[in-house]
Amino acid sequence: MKNSSIYKLSALMVLTLSLAIISCSDWNEVESLGLKNQSLKEQYPKLYADYIQDLIKYKTGEHKVTFVSFDNPQRDPVNQAERLTAIPDSVDFICLNHPDDVSPEIQKEMTQIREKGIHTLYAIKYENFKEEWEANTKINPEFTEEEALAYFGKRTDDMLAICDKYNYDGIIIDYTGQSLVSMVPENLAKYNKRQKNFFNRIVSWREKHDHKTLVFYGNVQYLVPENLSMMEKYNYIALKSVLSTSGDDIAVKAYLALQAGEDVKDSLYVGVNPVPANRFIACVELPQADDKEQVKGYWNTKDANGNKIVAALGTAQWIGQYSPDFTRSGLFVMSIQNDYYNNTYGYLREVISIMNPNK
């Protein structure tokens, strides 16, 4: 964000640090004085209040949103890299990768960052349920489909309950699915039944939590046509574009999602595409320090200097471009703790700046 109060706050941070360094240089011996270091909020309450006001104005105004996922420790954090409060303030949503058994300190930080307009989410991954069930059937092949539906239902209900347990601000529904094109009728019927069993619970939860953020992360074209009616209930549709190596590939994924609705809008949805075109976000992962071949977190294209383009930066540029058929609403950056260790959130800040250059 580029406004005067933020610049002033940054200047005060530098001044405070400088004074602390000067004071330290005058010490002759170590002595416990029982002093409590004041936060910037405590030292400069008016300036901090102005900063928060401008930050919330930015968050509630028109801008490209930034989602991130974060490997929260399953204990209290012990360093800055493990703290939610260290994540850049311009981030809109943080998805915790370990949503249950959240430590007291992390719960406290979830409340603290809400003051900055940062909302905490977690993901419910249908594929995890599927893998668990397949492991169960290897042990006992006699399990019935009714038992499978009961298992999926309970796992879904248990994961949904976590939202209220820790007062999350919303949920991401991660559903990969599979192509319907070559399914035989028997398999399609079972696929549809399991899909409805899962998403009916999501829709029911949504009706009781309309103040929460709900995100669909998956392949819309792998939803059974009758189930597309629920798409309007999601605030955002996250494209599975982590493995995309160009902006064109991300655009194809958006068009595939829209086409799924176009194909059935006249037969099932009175001529209206049930897939909203105004809430697509792209997903990327950041480069890994040990990836010498520059595969993960990079596009195949190169910049003017012959270097591979970092996927997050390339996608941020793509998000800022105009599209006549759908809205590019923002970006989801996966596992940002890697960026903290490798670049001290440098990539993340640059991504936000590229998407929102005049904010």
C-alpha positions as a Markdown table, in Angstrom:
| # | Residue | x | y | z |
|---|---|---|---|---|
| 1 | Met | 0.0 | 0.0 | 0.0 |
| 2 | Lys | 1.3 | 3.4 | -0.9 |
| 3 | Asn | -0.1 | 6.1 | 1.4 |
| 4 | Ser | 1.3 | 8.7 | 3.7 |
| 5 | Ser | 0.4 | 7.1 | 7.0 |
| 6 | Ile | 2.2 | 3.8 | 6.1 |
| 7 | Tyr | 5.3 | 5.8 | 5.1 |
| 8 | Lys | 5.1 | 7.6 | 8.4 |
| 9 | Leu | 4.7 | 4.4 | 10.3 |
| 10 | Ser | 7.7 | 2.9 | 8.5 |
| 11 | Ala | 9.8 | 6.0 | 9.4 |
| 12 | Leu | 8.8 | 5.7 | 13.0 |
| 13 | Met | 9.9 | 2.1 | 13.0 |
| 14 | Val | 13.3 | 3.1 | 11.7 |
| 15 | Leu | 13.6 | 5.9 | 14.2 |
| 16 | Thr | 12.6 | 3.6 | 17.1 |
| 17 | Leu | 15.2 | 1.0 | 16.0 |
| 18 | Ser | 17.9 | 3.6 | 15.6 |
| 19 | Leu | 17.3 | 5.0 | 19.1 |
| 20 | Ala | 17.4 | 1.5 | 20.5 |
| 21 | Ile | 20.8 | 0.9 | 18.9 |
| 22 | Ile | 22.2 | 4.2 | 20.2 |
| 23 | Ser | 21.0 | 3.4 | 23.7 |
| 24 | Cys | 22.5 | -0.1 | 23.6 |
| 25 | Ser | 25.9 | 1.4 | 22.7 |
| 26 | Asp | 26.0 | 3.3 | 26.0 |
| 27 | Trp | 25.5 | 0.3 | 28.1 |
| 28 | Asn | 28.4 | -0.7 | 30.3 |
| 29 | Glu | 27.1 | -3.8 | 31.9 |
| 30 | Val | 24.2 | -6.2 | 31.7 |
| 31 | Glu | 21.4 | -5.4 | 34.1 |
| 32 | Ser | 17.9 | -6.6 | 34.4 |
| 33 | Leu | 15.7 | -3.5 | 34.5 |
| 34 | Gly | 12.3 | -5.2 | 34.2 |
| 35 | Leu | 11.4 | -3.0 | 31.3 |
| 36 | Lys | 8.7 | -3.9 | 28.8 |
| 37 | Asn | 9.2 | -3.0 | 25.2 |
| 38 | Gln | 6.3 | -1.1 | 23.8 |
| 39 | Ser | 4.8 | -2.0 | 20.5 |
| 40 | Leu | 4.3 | 0.6 | 17.7 |
| 41 | Lys | 0.6 | 0.6 | 18.6 |
| 42 | Glu | 1.4 | 1.6 | 22.2 |
| 43 | Gln | 4.1 | 4.1 | 21.3 |
| 44 | Tyr | 2.2 | 5.9 | 18.5 |
| 45 | Pro | -1.5 | 5.1 | 19.0 |
| 46 | Lys | -2.8 | 7.9 | 16.7 |
| 47 | Leu | -0.5 | 7.1 | 13.8 |
| 48 | Tyr | -1.1 | 3.4 | 14.2 |
| 49 | Ala | -4.9 | 4.0 | 14.2 |
| 50 | Asp | -4.5 | 6.0 | 11.0 |
| 51 | Tyr | -2.5 | 3.2 | 9.4 |
| 52 | Ile | -5.1 | 0.6 | 10.3 |
| 53 | Gln | -7.9 | 2.8 | 8.9 |
| 54 | Asp | -6.0 | 3.2 | 5.6 |
| 55 | Leu | -5.3 | -0.5 | 5.5 |
| 56 | Ile | -9.0 | -1.4 | 6.0 |
| 57 | Lys | -10.0 | 1.1 | 3.4 |
| 58 | Tyr | -7.7 | -0.7 | 1.0 |
| 59 | Lys | -9.0 | -4.1 | 1.9 |
| 60 | Thr | -12.6 | -3.2 | 1.6 |
| 61 | Gly | -12.1 | -1.2 | -1.6 |
| 62 | Glu | -11.7 | -2.6 | -5.1 |
| 63 | His | -8.3 | -4.4 | -5.4 |
| 64 | Lys | -6.8 | -7.7 | -6.4 |
| 65 | Val | -7.0 | -10.0 | -3.4 |
| 66 | Thr | -4.1 | -12.1 | -2.1 |
| 67 | Phe | -4.5 | -15.5 | -0.6 |
| 68 | Val | -1.6 | -17.4 | 1.0 |
| 69 | Ser | -1.2 | -20.8 | 2.6 |
| 70 | Phe | 1.0 | -21.1 | 5.6 |
| 71 | Asp | 2.5 | -24.0 | 7.5 |
| 72 | Asn | 1.5 | -23.0 | 11.0 |
| 73 | Pro | 3.3 | -24.9 | 13.8 |
| 74 | Gln | 1.2 | -27.3 | 15.9 |
| 75 | Arg | 2.6 | -25.6 | 19.0 |
| 76 | Asp | 3.2 | -22.0 | 19.9 |
| 77 | Pro | 5.5 | -20.2 | 17.5 |
| 78 | Val | 9.2 | -19.8 | 18.5 |
| 79 | Asn | 10.4 | -17.5 | 15.8 |
| 80 | Gln | 9.2 | -14.8 | 13.3 |
| 81 | Ala | 8.9 | -17.3 | 10.4 |
| 82 | Glu | 6.2 | -19.2 | 12.4 |
| 83 | Arg | 4.1 | -16.1 | 13.3 |
| 84 | Leu | 1.0 | -15.0 | 11.5 |
| 85 | Thr | 1.7 | -11.5 | 12.6 |
| 86 | Ala | 4.9 | -11.4 | 10.6 |
| 87 | Ile | 3.1 | -12.0 | 7.3 |
| 88 | Pro | 2.8 | -8.7 | 5.2 |
| 89 | Asp | -0.3 | -6.7 | 6.2 |
| 90 | Ser | -1.5 | -6.3 | 2.6 |
| 91 | Val | -2.4 | -10.1 | 2.5 |
| 92 | Asp | -6.2 | -10.6 | 2.6 |
| 93 | Phe | -6.5 | -14.3 | 3.5 |
| 94 | Ile | -4.2 | -16.8 | 5.2 |
| 95 | Cys | -5.1 | -20.5 | 4.8 |
| 96 | Leu | -3.6 | -22.6 | 7.7 |
| 97 | Asn | -2.2 | -25.9 | 6.5 |
| 98 | His | -2.7 | -27.5 | 10.0 |
| 99 | Pro | -6.2 | -26.3 | 10.8 |
| 100 | Asp | -7.0 | -28.5 | 13.9 |
| 101 | Asp | -5.2 | -28.5 | 17.3 |
| 102 | Val | -4.3 | -24.8 | 16.8 |
| 103 | Ser | -2.1 | -23.6 | 19.6 |
| 104 | Pro | -3.2 | -20.8 | 22.0 |
| 105 | Glu | -0.7 | -18.4 | 20.6 |
| 106 | Ile | -1.7 | -19.0 | 17.0 |
| 107 | Gln | -5.4 | -18.5 | 18.0 |
| 108 | Lys | -4.4 | -15.2 | 19.7 |
| 109 | Glu | -2.6 | -14.1 | 16.5 |
| 110 | Met | -5.7 | -15.1 | 14.4 |
| 111 | Thr | -7.6 | -12.4 | 16.4 |
| 112 | Gln | -4.8 | -9.9 | 16.2 |
| 113 | Ile | -4.4 | -10.0 | 12.4 |
| 114 | Arg | -8.2 | -9.6 | 12.0 |
| 115 | Glu | -7.7 | -6.0 | 13.1 |
| 116 | Lys | -5.7 | -5.6 | 9.9 |
| 117 | Gly | -8.4 | -7.1 | 7.7 |
| 118 | Ile | -6.5 | -10.4 | 7.4 |
| 119 | His | -8.9 | -13.3 | 7.5 |
| 120 | Thr | -7.9 | -16.9 | 8.4 |
| 121 | Leu | -9.1 | -19.9 | 6.5 |
| 122 | Tyr | -8.5 | -23.6 | 6.2 |
| 123 | Ala | -9.0 | -26.2 | 3.5 |
| 124 | Ile | -11.2 | -29.2 | 3.4 |
| 125 | Lys | -9.6 | -31.7 | 1.0 |
| 126 | Tyr | -12.0 | -34.3 | -0.5 |
| 127 | Glu | -9.1 | -36.2 | -2.0 |
| 128 | Asn | -7.9 | -36.9 | 1.5 |
| 129 | Phe | -11.2 | -38.5 | 2.4 |
| 130 | Lys | -11.0 | -40.6 | -0.7 |
| 131 | Glu | -7.5 | -41.8 | 0.0 |
| 132 | Glu | -8.4 | -42.7 | 3.5 |
| 133 | Trp | -11.4 | -44.7 | 2.3 |
| 134 | Glu | -9.4 | -46.6 | -0.3 |
| 135 | Ala | -6.9 | -47.6 | 2.4 |
| 136 | Asn | -9.8 | -48.9 | 4.5 |
| 137 | Thr | -11.2 | -51.0 | 1.7 |
| 138 | Lys | -7.8 | -52.6 | 1.2 |
| 139 | Ile | -8.1 | -53.8 | 4.8 |
| 140 | Asn | -11.7 | -54.8 | 4.4 |
| 141 | Pro | -13.0 | -55.2 | 0.8 |
| 142 | Glu | -16.5 | -56.0 | 2.1 |
| 143 | Phe | -17.3 | -52.4 | 2.9 |
| 144 | Thr | -20.4 | -51.2 | 1.1 |
| 145 | Glu | -21.1 | -48.0 | -0.8 |
| 146 | Glu | -23.5 | -46.9 | 1.9 |
| 147 | Glu | -20.7 | -47.2 | 4.4 |
| 148 | Ala | -18.5 | -45.2 | 2.1 |
| 149 | Leu | -21.0 | -42.4 | 2.0 |
| 150 | Ala | -21.4 | -42.5 | 5.8 |
| 151 | Tyr | -17.6 | -42.2 | 6.1 |
| 152 | Phe | -17.3 | -39.3 | 3.7 |
| 153 | Gly | -20.2 | -37.6 | 5.4 |
| 154 | Lys | -18.7 | -37.9 | 8.9 |
| 155 | Arg | -15.3 | -36.7 | 7.8 |
| 156 | Thr | -16.8 | -33.7 | 6.1 |
| 157 | Asp | -19.0 | -32.8 | 9.1 |
| 158 | Asp | -16.0 | -33.1 | 11.4 |
| 159 | Met | -13.9 | -30.8 | 9.2 |
| 160 | Leu | -16.7 | -28.2 | 8.9 |
| 161 | Ala | -17.0 | -28.1 | 12.7 |
| 162 | Ile | -13.4 | -26.9 | 13.0 |
| 163 | Cys | -14.5 | -23.5 | 11.6 |
| 164 | Asp | -16.6 | -22.7 | 14.7 |
| 165 | Lys | -14.3 | -24.5 | 17.0 |
| 166 | Tyr | -11.5 | -22.0 | 16.3 |
| 167 | Asn | -13.6 | -19.1 | 14.9 |
| 168 | Tyr | -12.0 | -19.2 | 11.4 |
| 169 | Asp | -13.2 | -16.6 | 8.9 |
| 170 | Gly | -14.0 | -19.2 | 6.2 |
| 171 | Ile | -13.2 | -22.4 | 4.4 |
| 172 | Ile | -11.6 | -23.4 | 1.1 |
| 173 | Ile | -13.2 | -26.5 | -0.5 |
| 174 | Asp | -10.5 | -28.5 | -2.3 |
| 175 | Tyr | -12.1 | -30.8 | -4.8 |
| 176 | Thr | -10.1 | -32.2 | -7.7 |
| 177 | Gly | -12.6 | -34.6 | -9.2 |
| 178 | Gln | -12.2 | -36.4 | -12.5 |
| 179 | Ser | -13.4 | -36.1 | -16.1 |
| 180 | Leu | -16.9 | -37.1 | -16.8 |
| 181 | Val | -16.4 | -37.8 | -20.5 |
| 182 | Ser | -15.4 | -41.4 | -20.4 |
| 183 | Met | -17.3 | -42.6 | -17.3 |
| 184 | Val | -19.6 | -45.6 | -17.8 |
| 185 | Pro | -23.1 | -44.9 | -16.4 |
| 186 | Glu | -22.6 | -47.1 | -13.3 |
| 187 | Asn | -19.4 | -45.2 | -12.3 |
| 188 | Leu | -21.0 | -41.9 | -13.1 |
| 189 | Ala | -23.9 | -42.6 | -10.9 |
| 190 | Lys | -21.6 | -43.5 | -7.9 |
| 191 | Tyr | -19.4 | -40.4 | -8.7 |
| 192 | Asn | -22.5 | -38.2 | -8.7 |
| 193 | Lys | -23.9 | -39.6 | -5.4 |
| 194 | Arg | -20.6 | -39.1 | -3.6 |
| 195 | Gln | -20.2 | -35.6 | -5.0 |
| 196 | Lys | -23.7 | -34.6 | -3.8 |
| 197 | Asn | -23.1 | -36.3 | -0.4 |
| 198 | Phe | -20.0 | -34.0 | 0.0 |
| 199 | Phe | -21.3 | -30.8 | -1.5 |
| 200 | Asn | -24.8 | -30.9 | 0.1 |
| 201 | Arg | -23.1 | -30.6 | 3.4 |
| 202 | Ile | -21.0 | -27.7 | 2.2 |
| 203 | Val | -24.2 | -25.9 | 0.9 |
| 204 | Ser | -26.0 | -26.6 | 4.2 |
| 205 | Trp | -23.0 | -25.2 | 6.2 |
| 206 | Arg | -23.0 | -22.2 | 3.9 |
| 207 | Glu | -26.7 | -21.4 | 4.7 |
| 208 | Lys | -25.8 | -21.1 | 8.4 |
| 209 | His | -22.5 | -19.3 | 7.8 |
| 210 | Asp | -23.3 | -16.7 | 5.2 |
| 211 | His | -21.0 | -14.2 | 6.9 |
| 212 | Lys | -18.0 | -16.5 | 6.3 |
| 213 | Thr | -15.8 | -16.6 | 3.2 |
| 214 | Leu | -16.2 | -19.8 | 1.1 |
| 215 | Val | -13.8 | -20.6 | -1.7 |
| 216 | Phe | -14.0 | -23.4 | -4.3 |
| 217 | Tyr | -10.6 | -24.7 | -5.3 |
| 218 | Gly | -10.8 | -27.3 | -8.0 |
| 219 | Asn | -11.9 | -28.2 | -11.5 |
| 220 | Val | -15.3 | -26.8 | -12.1 |
| 221 | Gln | -15.7 | -28.9 | -15.3 |
| 222 | Tyr | -15.5 | -32.1 | -13.2 |
| 223 | Leu | -18.6 | -31.3 | -11.3 |
| 224 | Val | -21.8 | -33.1 | -12.4 |
| 225 | Pro | -24.0 | -30.5 | -14.3 |
| 226 | Glu | -26.8 | -30.6 | -11.7 |
| 227 | Asn | -24.3 | -29.6 | -9.0 |
| 228 | Leu | -23.1 | -26.4 | -10.7 |
| 229 | Ser | -26.0 | -24.5 | -9.2 |
| 230 | Met | -24.0 | -24.2 | -6.0 |
| 231 | Met | -21.2 | -22.2 | -7.6 |
| 232 | Glu | -22.9 | -18.9 | -6.9 |
| 233 | Lys | -22.5 | -19.6 | -3.2 |
| 234 | Tyr | -18.7 | -19.3 | -3.4 |
| 235 | Asn | -17.0 | -15.9 | -2.9 |
| 236 | Tyr | -14.1 | -17.0 | -5.1 |
| 237 | Ile | -13.2 | -19.8 | -7.5 |
| 238 | Ala | -9.6 | -20.8 | -7.3 |
| 239 | Leu | -8.2 | -22.4 | -10.4 |
| 240 | Lys | -5.9 | -25.4 | -10.1 |
| 241 | Ser | -3.1 | -23.6 | -11.8 |
| 242 | Val | -0.1 | -24.4 | -9.6 |
| 243 | Leu | 1.5 | -26.4 | -12.4 |
| 244 | Ser | 0.7 | -23.9 | -15.1 |
| 245 | Thr | 3.8 | -22.6 | -16.9 |
| 246 | Ser | 2.2 | -19.6 | -18.7 |
| 247 | Gly | -0.6 | -17.1 | -18.5 |
| 248 | Asp | -2.3 | -18.8 | -21.5 |
| 249 | Asp | -2.5 | -22.0 | -19.6 |
| 250 | Ile | -4.2 | -20.3 | -16.7 |
| 251 | Ala | -6.7 | -18.6 | -19.1 |
| 252 | Val | -7.5 | -22.1 | -20.5 |
| 253 | Lys | -8.4 | -23.3 | -17.1 |
| 254 | Ala | -10.8 | -20.4 | -16.6 |
| 255 | Tyr | -12.4 | -20.9 | -19.9 |
| 256 | Leu | -12.9 | -24.7 | -19.2 |
| 257 | Ala | -14.7 | -23.7 | -16.0 |
| 258 | Leu | -17.0 | -21.2 | -17.8 |
| 259 | Gln | -17.6 | -23.7 | -20.6 |
| 260 | Ala | -18.9 | -26.3 | -18.2 |
| 261 | Gly | -21.7 | -23.9 | -17.3 |
| 262 | Glu | -22.3 | -22.8 | -20.9 |
| 263 | Asp | -22.8 | -26.4 | -22.0 |
| 264 | Val | -25.8 | -26.9 | -19.7 |
| 265 | Lys | -27.2 | -23.4 | -19.1 |
| 266 | Asp | -30.0 | -23.8 | -21.6 |
| 267 | Ser | -31.0 | -27.3 | -20.5 |
| 268 | Leu | -30.7 | -26.8 | -16.7 |
| 269 | Tyr | -30.3 | -23.1 | -15.8 |
| 270 | Val | -32.8 | -21.1 | -17.9 |
| 271 | Gly | -30.2 | -19.7 | -20.2 |
| 272 | Val | -27.9 | -18.4 | -17.4 |
| 273 | Asn | -24.4 | -19.7 | -16.9 |
| 274 | Pro | -24.3 | -21.1 | -13.3 |
| 275 | Val | -20.5 | -20.5 | -13.1 |
| 276 | Pro | -19.8 | -16.9 | -12.1 |
| 277 | Ala | -17.2 | -15.2 | -14.3 |
| 278 | Asn | -16.3 | -12.4 | -11.8 |
| 279 | Arg | -14.4 | -14.3 | -9.1 |
| 280 | Phe | -11.5 | -16.3 | -10.5 |
| 281 | Ile | -8.2 | -16.4 | -8.7 |
| 282 | Ala | -5.1 | -18.1 | -9.9 |
| 283 | Cys | -2.8 | -20.3 | -7.8 |
| 284 | Val | 1.0 | -20.5 | -7.7 |
| 285 | Glu | 3.8 | -21.9 | -5.7 |
| 286 | Leu | 7.0 | -20.1 | -5.0 |
| 287 | Pro | 10.5 | -21.2 | -6.0 |
| 288 | Gln | 12.2 | -23.7 | -3.8 |
| 289 | Ala | 15.8 | -23.1 | -2.6 |
| 290 | Asp | 16.8 | -26.7 | -3.3 |
| 291 | Asp | 15.3 | -26.7 | -6.8 |
| 292 | Lys | 18.5 | -26.4 | -8.9 |
| 293 | Glu | 16.6 | -27.2 | -12.2 |
| 294 | Gln | 14.2 | -24.3 | -11.6 |
| 295 | Val | 11.1 | -26.4 | -12.1 |
| 296 | Lys | 8.8 | -25.7 | -9.2 |
| 297 | Gly | 7.6 | -22.1 | -9.0 |
| 298 | Tyr | 8.8 | -21.1 | -12.5 |
| 299 | Trp | 7.2 | -20.6 | -15.9 |
| 300 | Asn | 8.7 | -22.1 | -19.1 |
| 301 | Thr | 9.1 | -18.6 | -20.5 |
| 302 | Lys | 12.1 | -16.4 | -20.0 |
| 303 | Asp | 12.7 | -12.7 | -19.4 |
| 304 | Ala | 14.9 | -10.4 | -21.4 |
| 305 | Asn | 18.0 | -11.6 | -19.6 |
| 306 | Gly | 17.3 | -15.2 | -20.4 |
| 307 | Asn | 16.2 | -16.2 | -16.9 |
| 308 | Lys | 13.1 | -18.3 | -16.2 |
| 309 | Ile | 10.2 | -16.2 | -15.1 |
| 310 | Val | 9.1 | -16.8 | -11.5 |
| 311 | Ala | 5.5 | -18.1 | -11.7 |
| 312 | Ala | 4.2 | -15.9 | -8.9 |
| 313 | Leu | 5.5 | -12.7 | -10.6 |
| 314 | Gly | 4.4 | -13.8 | -14.1 |
| 315 | Thr | 0.9 | -14.7 | -12.8 |
| 316 | Ala | 0.7 | -11.4 | -10.9 |
| 317 | Gln | 1.3 | -9.6 | -14.2 |
| 318 | Trp | -1.3 | -11.8 | -15.8 |
| 319 | Ile | -3.8 | -11.0 | -13.0 |
| 320 | Gly | -3.4 | -7.3 | -13.8 |
| 321 | Gln | -4.3 | -7.7 | -17.4 |
| 322 | Tyr | -7.8 | -7.3 | -18.8 |
| 323 | Ser | -9.9 | -10.2 | -19.9 |
| 324 | Pro | -13.2 | -9.7 | -21.8 |
| 325 | Asp | -14.9 | -12.9 | -20.6 |
| 326 | Phe | -13.9 | -13.2 | -17.0 |
| 327 | Thr | -12.5 | -11.2 | -14.1 |
| 328 | Arg | -9.1 | -11.9 | -12.8 |
| 329 | Ser | -9.7 | -11.3 | -9.1 |
| 330 | Gly | -6.5 | -12.2 | -7.4 |
| 331 | Leu | -3.8 | -14.7 | -6.6 |
| 332 | Phe | -3.3 | -17.6 | -4.2 |
| 333 | Val | 0.3 | -18.1 | -3.2 |
| 334 | Met | 1.0 | -21.5 | -1.7 |
| 335 | Ser | 3.3 | -22.2 | 1.3 |
| 336 | Ile | 4.7 | -18.7 | 1.8 |
| 337 | Gln | 6.9 | -19.8 | 4.8 |
| 338 | Asn | 9.4 | -20.8 | 2.0 |
| 339 | Asp | 9.4 | -17.2 | 0.9 |
| 340 | Tyr | 10.2 | -16.0 | 4.4 |
| 341 | Tyr | 13.3 | -18.3 | 4.7 |
| 342 | Asn | 14.5 | -17.6 | 1.1 |
| 343 | Asn | 13.5 | -14.0 | 0.5 |
| 344 | Thr | 12.0 | -12.6 | 3.7 |
| 345 | Tyr | 8.6 | -12.3 | 2.0 |
| 346 | Gly | 10.2 | -10.4 | -0.9 |
| 347 | Tyr | 8.3 | -12.3 | -3.6 |
| 348 | Leu | 5.1 | -11.9 | -1.7 |
| 349 | Arg | 5.4 | -8.2 | -1.4 |
| 350 | Glu | 6.3 | -7.8 | -5.0 |
| 351 | Val | 3.3 | -9.9 | -6.1 |
| 352 | Ile | 0.9 | -7.7 | -4.2 |
| 353 | Ser | 2.6 | -4.5 | -5.6 |
| 354 | Ile | 2.4 | -5.8 | -9.2 |
| 355 | Met | -1.3 | -6.6 | -8.8 |
| 356 | Asn | -2.2 | -3.4 | -7.1 |
| 357 | Pro | 0.3 | -0.8 | -8.4 |
| 358 | Asn | -1.6 | 2.3 | -7.4 |
| 359 | Lys | -2.9 | 1.3 | -4.0 |
